């Protein structure tokens, strides 16, 4: 969503809470459909550009064709 200044901001569709170990609550925001579409479009535009900058052994942040299992295999080598 765009605010009055023309900046993009996330509009939450809903929210839920989950108890933390210390007794406080953690708030989870659930993005609405329009924001999910914008987020996916941004990912599809930026991922090919940034992917080439990452080290080939880097497995974080849900990189394509990489997983926890890939990271474990890499460490065991």
N, C-alpha and C positions, 0 to 999 in steps of 0.2 A: 504494500500500500504506500502511496505517496502522501507525505504530510504537506502542510501549507507552504513549506519552504522548498518543496520539490524533492525532498530526500526520501529514500526508500526506508520503510520500517516494517517490522513484522507485526501483523495483526493476529492475535491469538484467537483460535476457534474455541478453545476451552482450556481448562487447567485441572490438574488433579494433584493430590498430595500423597506423600509416602513418609512414614515415620523413619527417622534416623536413629542410629544406635544411642545417641545422647539424649533422646526423648523429644527433640525438636522435629519439626516437619520440613520436608523438602518439597518445594513446589515445582511441578513439571508443567511447562507450557506446551500446548498442542497447536501447531500451526494450522491455519485454515488452508483450504484447497488452493486458492490463488497463490498464497505464499509458497506452498510446496512446488507448484509449477514454476514459479520464479526461481526458487532455490535450485531445482533440477536443471533449468535452462542455464543458470549461471555456472553450475558444475560442468555441464556439457561444453560450455564455451571455454572455461578456464583450465579444466583438467588436462587437455592435450598440450597446452602451453607449459604448464607447471610440471607435468609428469617427467619431462626430459631433464629437469633440474634436480630431481631426487636421486640419491645414490641407489644403485640397483639392488643393494641389500636392505634398503629401508622397507619395512613392512607396515608402518603405522598409518593411521588415518584412512583405513578402508581403501587402499590403493588397488587398482585393477589387477586381477590375477595374483593377489597376495593375500595371505591369511595368517592366522595364528600358527597353523600347521606349517606353512612356508617358513615362518620365522624360526620355529623349533628346528626344522630340518637344516636351516642355514647355520644356527648356533651349534648343532651337533657336528657339522663338518669341521 
